[in-house]
Amino acid sequence: MRSLLAGLAVAAPFVMGLATTPDAPHATTVLTFQDPAIVEQSALLLQDGLFVTTNDSGDTGRVFVVDGTGATVGVTHWADHPTDTEALAPGGPGYVWVGDIGDNLARRSDVTITRVPVGRGERTVRATSYHLTYPGGANDAETLVRDPVSGRLYIATKDVFGGRLYAVPQRLSATGPNRLQPVGRVLPIATDGSFFPDGRHLVVRDYAVATVYAWPSMQQVATFDLPAEPQGEGIAVGPDDTLYLSSEGLHSPVLETRVPAAVRTAMAATPSRSPSATVSPSTGAEPGTATATDHASNHEVLPWVAGGLLALGALAALVLSLRPSGRRRGPPSGEEEDGAAA
């Protein structure tokens, strides 16, 4: 069953990614990636006025820094053979956290995060990777976010029936596994996320919609359609709460859009967080589980059910088309010390 769901999750973007949403917010193209090496970008950050992205599985460990024209102005080489790099999160001035956290078939015993320097110019670094484990076994994930107030990192898993947000330990060990702890639920098929600069809200996207959550309660504020993209993967929030979106593919664009007015109004009504507020990881009931987040709306789930059925039907048709028309009548012819999250 897990393999079937993983297959549907992989097939879904090709079925749903081209769907248009009439009530999606307007978007403009701010740049087009010029570098032919950027072909499977799976994350997006806006840092120091530059965009930062990385390719997912199949590439070496590289982080690309791109200016406003779409030209690559910096590359950080941090690993030769990562497993499935899917996410980026701010890592403090001049740094990002890289999440080697993809696991489509949910087979990895642990995943890793690595803090690497980024900026203009090309560099090769040897950086410490920290191994993370989920409490209930392997999970696929493409979302790594960092609370701008506390500095704590969180991972959102990618699941057809809804993912979970897990807290990364505040103190990381480089010599042993670091156990993740669940803190809330997120929308199905999460492909990226970002905190808003004030730390009062978190936005998580899938291929077609985004959901805003109040922080640190993880109560769902609103879900809204995103501009149509072939395979929407990345989301970044600018200083003025502008959203930047990216998708996979050679010479793909970065889109700029705004949170819809109704969603901004709902966000403004969210109580201010305490300066010291943080999520307390729990192994029992999770914050936010009594909200609409726990019972994903039809707006979020039905498109994926439909997409999954279409993908499954297409796969079945392909299998049937490859079956022989008659019975076969004969045989075939033929290093480091413990560290803290910066």
ZIQUIPE-V998813 format. One record per residue. N is the residue number from 1. RES is the residue in one letter. PHI is phi as a letter, one per 30 degrees, with the letter a starting at -180 (999 if undefined). OMEGA is omega in radians with two decimals (999 if undefined). BURIAL is I if it has 24 or more other C-alpha atoms within 12 Angstrom, else O. Layout:
<<N RES PHI OMEGA BURIAL> <N RES PHI OMEGA BURIAL>>
This chain:
<<1 M 999 3.13 O> <2 R d 3.13 O> <3 S d 3.11 O> <4 L d 3.14 O> <5 L d 3.10 I> <6 A d 3.11 I> <7 G d 3.10 I> <8 L d 3.13 I> <9 A d 3.12 I> <10 V d -3.08 I> <11 A d -3.01 I> <12 A e -3.10 I> <13 P d -3.13 I> <14 F d 3.10 I> <15 V d -3.01 I> <16 M c -3.00 I> <17 G d -3.11 I> <18 L c -3.13 O> <19 A d 3.10 I> <20 T c 3.12 O> <21 T b -3.03 O> <22 P e -3.09 O> <23 D c 3.11 O> <24 A d 3.13 O> <25 P d 3.11 I> <26 H d 3.12 O> <27 A b 3.04 I> <28 T b 3.12 O> <29 T d -3.13 O> <30 V c 3.07 I> <31 L a 3.00 I> <32 T b 3.14 I> <33 F d -3.11 I> <34 Q c -3.01 I> <35 D d 3.12 I> <36 P d 3.09 O> <37 A d 3.13 I> <38 I c -3.05 I> <39 V b -3.11 I> <40 E b -3.08 I> <41 Q d -3.03 I> <42 S b 3.14 I> <43 A a 3.14 I> <44 L b 3.03 I> <45 L b 2.94 I> <46 L c -3.03 I> <47 Q b 3.14 I> <48 D h 3.11 O> <49 G i -3.14 O> <50 L b 3.07 I> <51 F c -3.13 I> <52 V b 3.14 I> <53 T b 3.11 I> <54 T a 3.04 I> <55 N d 3.10 I> <56 D c -2.98 I> <57 S e 3.12 I> <58 G j 3.14 O> <59 D c 2.92 I> <60 T d 3.12 I> <61 G d -3.13 I> <62 R b 3.02 I> <63 V c -3.08 I> <64 F c 3.06 I> <65 V c -2.99 I> <66 V b 3.13 I> <67 D c -3.05 I> <68 G d 3.08 I> <69 T c -3.07 O> <70 G j -3.13 I> <71 A d 3.06 I> <72 T d -3.11 I> <73 V c 3.13 I> <74 G a 3.08 I> <75 V b 3.02 I> <76 T c 3.06 I> <77 H c -3.06 I> <78 W b 3.13 I> <79 A a 3.10 I> <80 D d -3.02 O> <81 H b 3.04 O> <82 P d -3.11 I> <83 T d -3.13 I> <84 D a -3.14 I> <85 T d -3.03 I> <86 E b -2.94 I> <87 A b 3.04 I> <88 L b 3.03 I> <89 A b 3.11 I> <90 P e -3.11 I> <91 G b -3.05 I> <92 G j -3.08 I> <93 P e 3.09 O> <94 G i -3.10 I> <95 Y b 2.95 I> <96 V b 2.96 I> <97 W c 3.09 I> <98 V c -3.13 I> <99 G c 2.99 I> <100 D d -2.91 I> <101 I b 3.13 I> <102 G d -3.10 I> <103 D a -3.02 I> <104 N e -3.10 I> <105 L c 3.11 I> <106 A h -3.12 I> <107 R c -3.05 O> <108 R d 3.11 O> <109 S d 3.05 O> <110 D a 3.07 I> <111 V b -3.06 I> <112 T b 2.96 I> <113 I b -3.07 I> <114 T b 3.11 I> <115 R c -3.06 I> <116 V b 3.08 I> <117 P d 3.07 I> <118 V b 3.11 I> <119 G l 3.12 I> <120 R d -3.12 I> <121 G j -3.12 O> <122 E c -3.10 O> <123 R b 3.01 O> <124 T b -3.05 O> <125 V b 2.95 O> <126 R c -3.04 O> <127 A b 3.14 I> <128 T d 3.05 I> <129 S c -3.13 I> <130 Y c -3.09 I> <131 H c -3.10 I> <132 L c 3.10 I> <133 T b 3.07 I> <134 Y d -3.10 I> <135 P d -3.07 O> <136 G c -3.11 O> <137 G j -3.00 O> <138 A d 3.08 I> <139 N b 3.00 I> <140 D d 3.13 I> <141 A a 3.08 I> <142 E b -3.01 I> <143 T b 3.06 I> <144 L b -3.11 I> <145 V b -3.13 I> <146 R b 3.09 I> <147 D d -3.08 I> <148 P d -3.14 I> <149 V c -3.09 I> <150 S c -3.08 I> <151 G i -3.10 I> <152 R d 3.14 I> <153 L c 3.11 I> <154 Y b 3.08 I> <155 I c 3.04 I> <156 A c -3.12 I> <157 T d -3.08 I> <158 K c -3.07 I> <159 D b -3.10 I> <160 V e -3.08 I> <161 F c 3.12 I> <162 G j -3.13 I> <163 G c 3.10 I> <164 R b 3.04 I> <165 L c -3.13 I> <166 Y c 3.09 I> <167 A d 3.01 I> <168 V d 3.13 I> <169 P e 3.14 I> <170 Q d 3.12 I> <171 R c -3.05 O> <172 L c 3.06 I> <173 S c 3.08 I> <174 A c -3.07 I> <175 T c -3.14 O> <176 G a -3.11 O> <177 P d 3.09 I> <178 N c -3.01 I> <179 R d 3.07 I> <180 L d -3.13 I> <181 Q b -3.09 I> <182 P d 3.13 I> <183 V b -3.12 I> <184 G l -3.12 I> <185 R c 3.12 I> <186 V b -3.09 I> <187 L d 3.10 I> <188 P d 3.01 I> <189 I h 3.11 I> <190 A d -3.13 I> <191 T c 3.07 I> <192 D a 3.13 I> <193 G a 3.14 I> <194 S a 2.95 I> <195 F d 2.93 I> <196 F d -3.00 I> <197 P e -3.11 I> <198 D d 3.09 I> <199 G i -3.13 I> <200 R c -3.10 I> <201 H b 3.07 I> <202 L b 3.06 I> <203 V c 3.11 I> <204 V b -3.10 I> <205 R c 2.84 I> <206 D c -3.09 I> <207 Y d -3.02 I> <208 A b -3.09 I> <209 V b 3.05 I> <210 A b 3.09 I> <211 T b 3.08 I> <212 V c 3.11 I> <213 Y c 3.00 I> <214 A d -3.13 I> <215 W b 0.24 I> <216 P c -3.08 I> <217 S d -3.05 I> <218 M i 3.02 I> <219 Q d -3.13 I> <220 Q d 3.12 I> <221 V d -3.11 I> <222 A a 2.99 I> <223 T c -3.12 I> <224 F b 3.14 I> <225 D d 3.05 I> <226 L c 3.04 I> <227 P e -3.10 I> <228 A d 3.07 I> <229 E b 3.13 I> <230 P e 3.09 I> <231 Q a -3.05 I> <232 G d -3.06 I> <233 E b -2.98 I> <234 G c 3.02 I> <235 I b 3.08 I> <236 A b 3.12 I> <237 V c 3.13 I> <238 G d -3.11 I> <239 P e -3.13 O> <240 D c 3.13 O> <241 D i 2.99 I> <242 T d 3.11 I> <243 L c 3.05 I> <244 Y c -3.02 I> <245 L b 3.10 I> <246 S b 3.10 I> <247 S b -3.13 I> <248 E d 3.03 I> <249 G k 3.12 I> <250 L d 3.12 O> <251 H h 3.11 O> <252 S d -3.09 I> <253 P c 2.87 I> <254 V c -3.11 I> <255 L c 3.06 I> <256 E c 3.12 I> <257 T b -3.14 I> <258 R c 2.99 I> <259 V d -3.13 I> <260 P e -3.05 I> <261 A e -3.12 O> <262 A d 3.12 O> <263 V d 3.09 I> <264 R d 3.10 O> <265 T d 3.12 O> <266 A d 3.11 O> <267 M d -3.14 I> <268 A d -3.14 O> <269 A d 3.13 O> <270 T d 3.11 I> <271 P e 3.12 O> <272 S d 3.11 O> <273 R d 3.02 O> <274 S d 3.13 O> <275 P e -3.12 O> <276 S c -3.07 O> <277 A d 3.04 O> <278 T a 3.10 I> <279 V d 3.07 I> <280 S c 3.14 I> <281 P e -3.09 I> <282 S b 3.05 O> <283 T c 3.08 O> <284 G c 3.14 O> <285 A d -3.06 O> <286 E c 3.04 I> <287 P e 3.08 I> <288 G j -3.06 I> <289 T d 3.11 I> <290 A c -3.11 O> <291 T c 3.13 O> <292 A d 3.14 I> <293 T d -3.09 I> <294 D d 3.13 I> <295 H b -3.02 O> <296 A e -3.07 I> <297 S d 3.08 I> <298 N e -3.13 O> <299 H e -3.13 O> <300 E d -2.92 I> <301 V d -3.03 I> <302 L e 3.09 O> <303 P e -3.11 I> <304 W d 3.05 I> <305 V d 3.13 I> <306 A d 3.13 I> <307 G d 3.12 I> <308 G d 3.13 I> <309 L d 3.11 O> <310 L d 3.14 O> <311 A d 3.13 I> <312 L d 3.12 I> <313 G d 3.11 O> <314 A d 3.12 O> <315 L d 3.13 O> <316 A d 3.13 O> <317 A d 3.12 O> <318 L d 3.14 O> <319 V d -3.13 O> <320 L d -3.11 O> <321 S d -3.12 O> <322 L c 3.13 O> <323 R d 3.10 O> <324 P d -3.09 O> <325 S d 3.14 O> <326 G b -3.12 O> <327 R d 3.11 O> <328 R d -3.01 O> <329 R c -3.13 O> <330 G a 3.13 O> <331 P d 3.12 O> <332 P e -3.11 O> <333 S d -3.07 O> <334 G c 999 O> <335 E 999 -3.03 O> <336 E l -3.02 O> <337 E c -3.13 O> <338 D e -3.13 O> <339 G b 3.11 O> <340 A c 3.09 O> <341 A d -3.08 I> <342 A d 999 I>>
